[in-house]
Amino acid sequence: MNKKILLYQLQTVLAIAPDFNLYTPDSDIHLRWMNAIHTLIYQWKPFPAIAVANAIEFMPSVAERSRNIEQIFNISHHAIEQLQVEIEASLSSGTVSNNTSEKDLATLLSTANQYLFIIDSDCDVQKLEFYLDSLKEQVKLRLLVSKFSAEAIVELKKMTSQSDTLVEVKIATAAAENIVFVDDLNSWGSVDDGHQANLLLSETITPLSPELMQLKRNQYEAAWTTAQPV
């Protein structure tokens, strides 16, 4: 687990919290937000996630709603505070590893609840198979790549046929960057040392600003509509 990524994801989700004065039991935006919080808390520590799950389950009860809302926010803020302390302690002790790219991306992908949209300039199929294990079964993955060899396509089709994850892949020359969009929350791009060409082998991933995320999202959603299916 990469604590910095988890911390950033929690902060991002809290920043877009819906107005619970407008909550209704069938409100999709509230349910999606609460499920996102539960996923992140579980990644942090499973035990507090039980309390979050209970709060979500009993949210429709008007008599208990205020207490359940408070429970979710209190646990979330406590997780953020603890993660900040743990990250600072790791930095001061010098125990942070420089070789964490797999943990970084695995942590990020595991925070998705509904879908992932990955732009990868030159996808590594074997690495993709490794990361599929990080995904929840209900997560839908769209992968837009700039090129794919015939051998890679055969390998990809074999891999996806054996996976429980719904994977859709398209090819477009416009996919010249390395970006991952996580649900409707945020997006991340890779920053490497110039030796790795694709996201799945990148040295470092870093969050994009909300403005840049929306710009890139619009750009690649348009590219996706005209891209060639694999």
C-alpha positions in Angstrom: 0.0 0.0 0.0 1.3 3.5 -0.9 0.2 5.8 1.9 0.8 9.0 -0.1 -1.6 7.9 -2.8 -4.2 6.7 -0.2 -3.9 10.0 1.6 -4.4 12.0 -1.6 -7.4 9.9 -2.6 -9.0 10.4 0.8 -8.4 14.2 0.7 -9.8 14.3 -2.9 -13.0 12.4 -2.0 -13.7 14.5 1.1 -13.3 17.7 -1.0 -16.1 16.6 -3.3 -18.5 15.4 -0.5 -22.1 15.8 -1.6 -24.6 17.8 0.5 -26.2 15.4 2.9 -29.1 17.8 3.5 -30.1 16.6 0.1 -29.6 12.9 0.8 -32.2 10.3 -0.2 -31.9 6.6 0.1 -31.9 6.3 -3.7 -29.4 9.1 -4.3 -26.7 7.7 -6.6 -24.2 10.5 -6.0 -24.4 10.0 -2.2 -24.1 6.2 -2.4 -21.1 6.4 -4.8 -19.4 8.9 -2.6 -19.9 6.7 0.6 -18.7 3.6 -1.2 -15.6 5.4 -2.3 -14.9 6.4 1.3 -15.4 2.9 2.4 -13.0 1.5 -0.2 -10.3 4.0 0.9 -10.8 3.4 4.6 -10.6 -0.4 4.0 -7.3 0.1 2.2 -6.0 2.0 5.2 -7.4 -0.4 7.9 -10.1 -3.0 7.6 -11.5 -2.6 11.1 -12.6 1.1 10.8 -14.1 0.2 7.5 -16.6 -1.9 9.3 -17.9 1.1 11.1 -18.2 3.0 7.8 -20.0 0.1 6.2 -22.5 0.0 9.1 -23.0 3.8 8.9 -23.8 3.4 5.2 -26.2 0.6 5.7 -28.2 2.5 8.3 -28.1 5.8 6.5 -31.7 5.6 5.3 -32.9 5.8 9.0 -33.7 9.4 9.6 -33.3 9.0 13.3 -29.7 7.7 13.0 -28.6 9.7 9.9 -26.8 12.6 11.6 -24.8 10.2 13.8 -23.9 8.0 10.8 -22.8 11.0 8.7 -20.7 12.2 11.6 -19.2 8.7 11.9 -18.1 8.6 8.3 -16.5 12.0 8.4 -14.8 11.5 11.7 -13.2 8.2 10.6 -12.1 9.7 7.3 -10.4 12.7 9.0 -8.8 10.4 11.5 -7.4 8.3 8.7 -6.0 11.4 7.0 -4.3 12.5 10.2 -2.8 9.1 10.9 -1.6 8.7 7.3 0.1 12.1 7.5 1.8 11.1 10.8 2.9 7.8 9.3 4.2 9.4 6.1 6.2 12.0 8.0 7.6 9.3 10.3 8.7 7.3 7.3 10.4 10.3 5.7 12.2 11.2 8.9 13.4 7.7 9.5 14.5 7.2 5.9 12.6 4.0 5.5 10.8 5.0 2.2 11.9 2.8 -0.6 12.8 4.3 -4.0 11.5 1.2 -5.9 7.7 1.5 -5.2 6.2 2.0 -8.6 4.3 -1.3 -8.5 2.9 -0.6 -5.1 2.0 3.0 -6.2 -0.1 1.9 -9.2 -1.6 -1.2 -7.4 -2.7 1.0 -4.6 -4.2 3.6 -7.0 -6.1 1.0 -9.1 -7.4 -0.7 -6.0 -9.2 2.5 -5.0 -11.5 2.4 -8.0 -15.1 1.4 -7.4 -16.7 1.6 -10.8 -14.3 2.2 -13.6 -10.8 3.0 -14.7 -9.8 4.7 -17.9 -6.1 4.2 -18.7 -4.2 5.9 -21.4 -0.9 4.1 -22.0 1.4 4.9 -24.8 2.8 1.4 -25.1 1.0 -1.1 -22.8 2.9 -4.0 -21.3 0.4 -6.9 -21.3 2.2 -8.9 -18.6 2.2 -6.0 -16.3 -1.5 -5.4 -17.0 -2.3 -8.9 -16.0 -0.4 -8.3 -12.7 -2.5 -5.2 -12.0 -5.8 -6.8 -12.8 -5.5 -8.6 -9.5 -5.7 -5.2 -7.8 -9.2 -4.4 -9.2 -12.6 -5.1 -7.6 -14.7 -7.5 -9.7 -17.2 -4.8 -10.6 -14.7 -2.3 -11.9 -14.8 -1.8 -15.7 -11.4 -1.0 -17.3 -11.0 0.9 -20.5 -7.5 0.9 -22.0 -6.5 3.3 -24.8 -3.1 2.6 -26.3 -1.1 4.1 -29.2 0.1 0.8 -30.5 -0.2 -3.0 -30.0 1.7 -5.8 -31.7 -0.2 -8.8 -33.1 1.4 -11.0 -30.5 0.3 -8.6 -27.7 -3.2 -8.6 -29.0 -3.4 -12.4 -28.9 -1.9 -12.4 -25.4 -4.3 -9.7 -24.3 -7.4 -11.5 -25.6 -6.3 -14.7 -23.8 -5.7 -12.9 -20.6 -9.0 -11.0 -20.6 -11.0 -14.1 -21.4 -9.7 -15.6 -18.2 -10.2 -12.5 -16.0 -13.4 -11.6 -14.1 -12.6 -7.9 -14.9 -14.4 -6.3 -17.8 -11.6 -5.0 -20.0 -12.2 -3.0 -23.2 -9.1 -2.0 -25.3 -8.8 0.4 -28.2 -5.9 1.7 -30.3 -5.5 5.4 -31.2 -2.3 7.3 -32.2 -3.6 10.1 -30.0 -2.8 8.0 -26.9 0.7 9.4 -26.6 0.6 10.0 -22.8 0.4 7.9 -19.7 -2.7 8.8 -17.6 -5.1 6.9 -15.4 -8.6 8.3 -14.6 -10.1 6.8 -11.4 -13.9 6.9 -11.3 -15.0 10.5 -11.3 -12.5 11.5 -8.6 -9.1 12.3 -10.1 -6.5 11.4 -12.5 -2.8 10.5 -12.4 0.1 10.7 -14.9 3.5 9.1 -15.0 6.8 10.8 -14.5 9.7 8.5 -15.3 13.4 8.7 -16.0 13.1 8.5 -19.7 13.8 4.8 -19.9 10.2 3.5 -19.5 7.7 4.3 -22.2 4.5 3.1 -20.6 2.4 3.7 -17.5 2.5 0.2 -16.2 6.3 0.3 -16.0 6.6 4.0 -15.0 8.9 5.0 -12.1 6.5 7.5 -10.6 2.9 8.5 -10.9 1.6 11.9 -9.8 -1.8 13.5 -9.5 -3.0 15.9 -12.1 -4.8 19.2 -11.2 -8.6 19.2 -11.5 -8.4 21.6 -14.5 -5.9 19.5 -16.3 -7.8 16.3 -15.5 -11.0 17.7 -17.1 -9.0 18.8 -20.2 -7.3 15.5 -20.6 -10.5 13.6 -19.9 -12.4 15.4 -22.7 -9.5 14.9 -25.0 -9.3 11.2 -24.5 -13.0 10.5 -24.3 -13.2 12.0 -27.8 -10.2 9.9 -28.9 -11.9 6.8 -27.5 -15.1 7.2 -29.6 -13.1 7.0 -32.8 -10.4 4.6 -31.7 -10.0 1.1 -33.2 -11.2 -1.7 -31.0 -8.9 -4.6 -30.3 
